Amino acid sequence: MKYETVIGLEVHIELATESKIFCSCSAKFGGEQNDHVCPACAGMPGMLPIVNKRVVDLGMTAGMMLNCHINRTTTFDKKSYYYPDLPNAYQTTQWFAPVAVNGTVEIETSKGKKNVRIKQIHMEEDAGKLVHDDWTNTTLVDFNRTSVPLIEIVSQPDLSSAEEVVAYLERLRSLLRFAKVSDCRMEQGSMRCDVNLSVRPEGSDKLGIRTEMKNMNSISAITRAIEYEVARHIDAIENGTEELVQETRRWDDVKGKSYAMRNKETAGDYRYFPDPNVMPVVIDDEWYDGIKATLPEFPEVKRARYIDQLGLGEYDADQLVESRAFCDCFEEAYAVCGNAKEVANYLISDCMNLLNKKQMTVDMLTLEGKSLGELINLVTEGKVSRPNAKKILAVMFENDINPAEYAEKEGFIVSNDTGKIEKVIAEAIASDPKAVADFKGGKEKALMALFGKCMKELKGNCDPQTLREMLIDAVNKQ
């Protein structure tokens, strides 16, 4: 018998805010344990939450990017369950009136294009983190992550394979990073998902027994987990190896297996009810229109424009649209220098190398596009050599400088002072008579030794062609 897989995802995205959802504690990743905690997010009695407006802004932005309807009145609710990393014994989330509903995301796989329906996007607070110490056989709680703002994107069960799931997650990551909703760094937990999966006979309209794998935070682990679960479900159905039950499971990526954690809760188990401490949020036309005006051009639209209108190759365009920061810098620089290829080369090669050395991601790029365009103008106009431009660019990464003023101050402006060049050539020839003799004897490579000495002495601030011509003339006169 042939089977088909039915998958729905619940994707949790940490929002790019400075502070938490209901208090002013830092929402940044990292820090010492329990360093970003106050009485409000630690669940102390009598502390009342205050909604962070920026969280609502980003929730609306995410909804608009995913073609959702934005609820103009959105409310917060209590989701009751007990766990040691949840100090209130309930999570403040959205159930009755989430910020966004009924969206669609288009994905593309080897089987073609497909629309995945979004049931809803709701805002909520994150839980803390349990730290297990096997040495002392204890479990500690870090509340830094408690009340960090999240959105949860709930899809309809429209996905049918690991390939589609990966395409969907990558599309979400691309759109949300582009809109600066989140950095979506799975390795830091700012993007993770729960996989709801069932298997049924091909052509059936009845859903099979559903299992959920919680908090998956890498593409490779998600792929392996789906493949394992599909095989487990089919084996149970065909061979009776086990009784399938609705449950929550944990994926062990080292062992390549999933393990039962607990029976799957239903909505009734959580006893949702409106949170009386958080007032409804009413989104008026001015607020709605203001968020809509900030939406970026979609990555695929930018890519097509870069290729069709600016003449970039597909590779360059693909590299640029991986990051909103790269695109913003590219467009600002292009507006100054009008040379799309040069700007793309500097970003994809030189800027990427500098980011890698600093162990920074492309979204962390803070380079001023205007300054990059001015630097490129200095190079294309022959005022600064390319090697020295790289030195200036490295300084621009650390400091807000004017490239032309810095080049002048540090002696990087190309000088074609023939008197100075002749003096440097004469000194190089006098210091290496063998290279002179070798070149005059027909060894072309010998000239490069002399050329290198001259360029080093001139600190690269000389037109290479002019130097070469003057050097050959001087050597031939020996």
C-alpha positions in Angstrom: 0.0 0.0 0.0 1.2 3.5 -0.7 1.1 6.2 2.0 1.1 9.9 2.1 2.5 12.1 4.9 0.6 15.0 6.4 2.7 17.7 8.2 1.8 20.9 9.9 4.4 23.2 11.6 4.4 25.5 14.6 7.3 27.8 14.1 8.5 29.9 17.0 10.4 33.1 16.1 12.2 35.3 18.7 11.5 38.9 17.7 14.3 41.5 17.2 13.5 43.7 20.1 15.8 45.3 22.7 13.5 44.4 25.6 11.1 41.7 26.7 7.4 41.5 25.8 6.0 42.7 29.2 8.9 44.3 31.0 12.1 46.4 30.2 14.6 43.6 30.8 17.0 42.9 27.9 15.9 40.4 25.3 19.3 39.9 23.9 20.8 36.4 23.5 23.6 35.5 25.9 24.7 37.0 29.2 25.3 35.4 32.6 22.6 33.1 33.9 19.6 35.0 35.4 21.2 38.3 34.6 18.3 39.6 32.5 15.6 39.1 35.1 13.3 41.4 37.1 10.4 40.7 39.5 7.9 41.0 36.5 9.5 38.3 34.3 10.4 36.2 37.3 6.7 35.9 38.2 6.8 37.7 41.5 3.3 38.4 43.0 1.7 41.7 42.3 3.8 42.6 39.2 1.7 43.7 36.3 2.7 43.3 32.6 3.0 46.2 30.2 2.8 45.3 26.5 6.0 46.2 24.4 4.6 48.1 21.4 7.6 47.0 19.3 6.4 43.4 19.7 3.1 44.3 18.2 4.8 46.2 15.3 6.9 43.1 14.4 3.9 40.8 14.8 2.0 42.9 12.3 5.0 43.0 10.0 5.3 39.2 10.0 1.6 38.9 9.3 1.8 41.3 6.3 4.9 39.5 4.9 3.0 36.2 5.0 -0.1 37.6 3.4 -2.2 37.4 6.5 -5.3 39.3 7.7 -4.3 41.6 10.6 -6.9 41.6 13.4 -7.5 45.2 14.3 -8.3 44.2 17.9 -5.9 41.6 19.3 -6.0 40.1 22.8 -3.7 38.2 25.2 -4.7 35.0 27.0 -3.4 32.7 29.7 -2.2 29.2 28.7 -2.0 27.2 31.9 0.5 24.5 32.5 3.2 23.8 35.1 6.9 23.5 34.2 9.9 24.6 36.3 11.0 27.1 33.7 7.6 28.9 33.7 7.5 31.0 36.9 3.8 32.0 36.6 2.7 28.5 35.9 1.0 29.9 32.8 2.2 31.4 29.6 0.8 34.7 28.3 -0.1 34.0 24.7 -2.9 34.6 22.2 -5.7 32.2 21.6 -9.0 33.9 21.0 -7.8 36.9 18.8 -4.3 36.4 17.5 -2.5 39.3 15.7 -2.7 37.7 12.3 -4.8 34.9 10.6 -5.4 33.2 7.2 -2.1 33.8 5.3 -0.3 31.9 2.5 3.4 31.3 1.8 4.5 30.1 -1.6 7.3 27.5 -1.7 9.1 25.7 -4.5 10.5 22.2 -4.5 11.6 19.6 -7.1 7.9 19.0 -7.7 7.1 22.6 -8.5 5.4 25.5 -6.6 2.9 25.1 -3.8 1.0 27.4 -1.5 1.1 26.6 2.2 -1.7 28.1 4.3 -1.0 29.9 7.5 -3.7 29.4 10.1 -2.5 32.1 12.4 0.4 34.1 13.9 0.2 34.8 17.6 2.4 36.8 20.0 3.6 35.2 23.2 6.3 35.1 25.8 9.1 32.5 25.8 9.8 30.2 28.8 13.1 29.9 30.6 15.8 27.4 30.1 16.5 24.2 32.1 20.2 23.4 32.5 20.8 19.8 33.3 24.0 19.0 35.2 24.8 15.3 34.9 27.8 15.6 37.3 25.7 16.7 40.3 22.5 15.1 39.0 20.7 18.4 39.3 18.7 20.7 37.1 19.1 24.5 37.3 16.8 27.1 35.8 18.0 30.1 33.8 15.2 32.8 33.5 17.0 35.1 31.1 14.8 33.8 28.2 11.6 34.1 30.3 9.3 36.6 28.7 11.5 37.1 25.6 9.0 38.0 22.8 8.0 35.3 20.3 5.6 34.9 17.5 4.3 31.5 16.7 3.4 30.8 13.1 1.0 27.9 12.8 0.5 26.3 9.4 -2.3 24.2 8.1 -1.3 20.5 7.5 -0.4 21.3 3.9 3.2 19.9 3.9 3.8 16.3 2.7 7.6 15.7 2.8 10.9 16.8 4.5 11.8 18.6 1.3 8.6 20.8 1.5 9.2 21.4 5.2 12.8 22.6 4.5 11.6 24.9 1.6 8.9 26.3 3.9 11.3 27.1 6.7 13.8 28.6 4.4 11.1 30.8 2.9 9.9 32.0 6.3 13.5 32.7 7.3 14.2 34.7 4.2 11.0 36.8 4.5 11.3 37.5 8.2 15.0 38.3 8.1 14.4 40.6 5.2 11.7 42.4 7.1 14.0 42.6 10.2 11.5 40.7 12.3 14.1 38.4 13.6 17.6 37.1 12.8 16.1 33.6 12.7 19.3 32.0 13.9 18.4 28.4 14.6 21.7 27.6 16.3 20.8 30.3 19.0 17.2 29.2 19.3 15.7 32.3 17.7 14.0 30.1 15.2 12.7 26.6 16.2 9.7 24.5 15.3 7.4 21.8 16.4 6.6 19.2 13.7 3.1 17.7 13.7 3.1 14.6 11.6 0.8 11.8 10.6 0.6 9.1 7.9 -2.4 7.9 6.0 -3.2 5.7 2.9 -2.7 7.6 -0.3 -5.9 9.2 -1.5 -7.6 9.0 2.0 -9.2 12.1 3.4 -9.0 10.9 7.0 -6.0 12.0 9.0 -3.9 9.4 10.8 -2.6 9.4 14.4 -0.7 12.6 14.9 2.6 12.9 16.8 4.5 16.1 17.6 8.2 16.6 17.8 9.1 19.6 19.9 11.7 22.4 19.6 13.5 21.2 16.5 16.3 23.8 15.8 18.3 22.6 12.8 17.4 21.9 9.2 19.3 18.6 9.2 17.7 17.4 12.4 14.3 18.2 11.1 14.9 16.3 7.9 16.2 13.2 9.7 13.4 13.3 12.3 10.7 13.5 9.6 12.1 10.6 7.7 12.4 8.5 10.8 8.9 9.3 12.0 7.4 8.5 8.6 9.1 5.1 8.6 8.1 4.4 12.2 4.4 5.2 11.4 4.3 3.1 8.3 6.0 0.2 10.1 3.5 0.4 12.9 0.5 0.5 10.5 1.8 -2.4 8.3 3.5 -4.7 10.7 1.9 -3.8 14.1 5.3 -3.1 15.7 3.7 -0.6 18.1 0.4 1.1 18.8 0.4 4.7 17.5 -0.9 7.2 20.0 -1.3 11.0 19.9 1.8 12.1 21.8 4.6 14.6 22.1 8.0 13.1 21.2 11.7 14.2 21.7 14.2 13.8 18.8 17.7 12.5 19.7 19.8 13.6 16.8 22.9 11.6 18.1 21.0 8.3 18.2 18.8 9.2 15.2 15.6 8.2 17.0 12.6 9.8 18.6 11.3 9.0 22.1 7.9 9.5 23.7 7.8 12.4 26.2 4.1 12.7 27.2 0.6 12.3 25.8 -0.3 15.2 23.5 -2.3 17.9 25.2 -5.4 19.3 23.7 -6.6 22.9 23.9 -8.9 22.0 26.8 -5.9 20.8 28.8 -4.4 24.3 28.7 -7.6 26.0 30.1 -7.2 29.1 27.9 -8.9 32.2 29.2 -8.4 36.0 28.7 -5.6 37.5 30.7 -7.3 40.2 32.8 -3.9 42.0 33.4 -3.3 42.7 29.7 -5.7 45.0 28.0 -6.8 44.4 24.3 -4.5 46.1 21.7 -6.5 48.2 19.2 -4.7 48.8 15.9 -6.0 51.9 14.2 -5.6 52.9 10.6 -2.6 55.2 11.3 -0.7 52.4 13.0 -1.7 49.8 10.4 -0.7 52.1 7.5 2.6 53.0 9.2 3.6 49.4 9.5 2.5 48.6 5.9 4.7 51.5 4.6 7.8 50.0 6.2 7.5 46.6 4.4 10.5 45.8 2.2 10.6 44.8 -1.4 10.4 41.0 -1.5 13.8 39.2 -2.1 12.7 37.7 -5.4 11.6 41.1 -6.7 14.9 42.7 -5.7 16.8 39.8 -7.4 14.9 40.3 -10.7 15.5 44.1 -10.6 19.2 43.6 -9.9 19.6 41.3 -12.9 17.2 43.0 -15.4 17.8 46.7 -14.5 21.3 46.8 -13.0 22.9 44.1 -15.1 24.2 41.9 -12.3 24.7 38.2 -12.9 22.5 35.6 -11.2 25.2 34.6 -8.7 25.8 38.2 -7.5 22.1 38.8 -7.2 21.5 35.6 -5.3 24.3 36.5 -2.8 23.0 40.0 -2.2 19.4 39.0 -1.6 20.4 36.6 1.2 20.5 39.6 3.5 18.5 42.8 3.9 21.6 44.5 5.3 23.6 43.6 2.1 20.8 44.9 -0.1 20.5 48.2 1.8 24.2 48.8 1.7 24.3 47.8 -2.0 21.6 50.2 -3.0 23.0 53.1 -1.0 26.5 52.6 -2.6 25.1 52.2 -6.1 23.2 55.5 -5.7 26.6 57.2 -5.1 28.9 55.4 -7.6 26.5 54.0 -10.2 28.6 50.8 -10.6 26.6 47.8 -9.6 29.2 45.2 -10.4 31.9 46.9 -8.4 29.6 47.3 -5.4 28.6 43.7 -5.5 32.2 42.6 -5.7 33.2 44.6 -2.6 30.2 43.3 -0.6 30.4 39.6 -1.6 34.2 39.4 -1.4 35.9 42.0 0.8 33.0 42.7 3.2 32.2 39.0 3.5 35.9 38.3 4.4 35.8 41.0 7.1 32.6 39.7 8.5 34.0 36.1 8.7 37.1 37.3 10.5 35.0 39.0 13.1 32.7 35.9 13.3 29.7 38.1 12.3 26.7 37.2 10.1 25.7 39.2 7.0 22.8 40.7 8.9 25.3 42.3 11.3 26.7 44.5 8.5 26.6 48.1 9.6 28.8 49.6 6.9 27.5 52.9 5.5 26.5 52.3 1.8 27.2 56.0 1.0 30.8 55.6 2.3 31.3 52.4 0.3 30.2 54.2 -2.9 32.6 57.0 -2.2 35.5 54.5 -1.7 34.6 52.8 -5.0 34.6 56.2 -6.8 38.2 56.8 -5.5 39.3 53.5 -6.9 37.6 53.8 -10.3 38.9 57.3 -10.7 42.4 56.1 -10.1 42.9 58.1 -6.9 43.3 55.1 -4.6 44.8 51.7 -5.5 42.7 48.5 -4.9 45.1 47.1 -2.2 44.9 50.4 -0.3 41.1 50.5 -0.8 41.0 47.2 1.1 42.9 48.8 4.0 40.5 51.7 4.1 37.5 49.4 4.0 38.8 47.5 7.0 39.0 50.8 8.9 35.5 51.8 7.7 34.2 48.5 9.4 35.4 49.8 12.7 34.9 53.6 12.4 32.6 56.1 10.7 35.1 57.8 8.4 35.1 59.8 5.2 37.1 57.6 2.8 38.6 60.6 0.8 39.7 62.4 3.9 41.2 59.3 5.5 43.0 58.4 2.3 44.5 61.9 2.1 45.5 61.8 5.8 47.2 58.4 5.6 49.0 59.0 2.3 46.9 56.6 0.2 46.1 59.0 -2.6 47.8 57.9 -5.8 50.6 60.2 -6.8 52.2 60.2 -10.2 55.1 62.5 -9.2 57.6 61.3 -11.8 60.5 62.7 -9.8 59.7 60.6 -6.8 59.0 57.5 -8.9 62.3 57.9 -10.7 64.2 58.1 -7.4 62.5 54.9 -6.1 63.3 53.1 -9.4 66.9 54.1 -9.2 67.2 52.8 -5.7 65.5 49.5 -6.6 67.8 48.9 -9.6 71.0 49.7 -7.6 69.9 47.3 -4.8 69.3 44.3 -7.2 71.7 44.2 -10.2 71.0 40.5 -10.7 67.3 41.1 -11.4 68.4 43.8 -13.9 70.8 41.4 -15.6 68.2 38.6 -15.6 65.5 40.8 -17.2 67.9 42.1 -19.9 68.8 38.5 -20.5 65.2 37.7 -21.4 63.7 36.7 -18.0 60.4 38.6 -17.9 59.7 37.5 -14.3 62.8 39.2 -13.0 61.0 42.6 -13.6 58.4 41.7 -11.0 61.0 41.6 -8.2 61.9 45.2 -9.1 58.3 46.2 -9.6 57.4 44.8 -6.2 60.2 46.7 -4.4 59.1 49.9 -6.1 55.4 49.5 -5.3 56.2 48.7 -1.6 58.4 51.8 -1.3 55.6 53.9 -2.9 53.0 52.2 -0.5 51.0 51.3 -3.6 50.3 54.9 -4.3 51.2 54.9 -7.9 49.6 54.0 -11.2 50.9 50.4 -11.9 51.0 51.0 -15.6 53.0 54.2 -15.3 55.4 52.6 -12.9 55.9 49.6 -15.1 56.7 51.7 -18.2 59.1 53.9 -16.3 60.8 50.8 -14.8 61.3 49.1 -18.1 62.7 52.3 -19.6 65.2 52.7 -16.7 66.3 49.0 -16.8 66.9 49.1 -20.6 69.2 52.2 -20.1 71.5 50.2 -17.8 
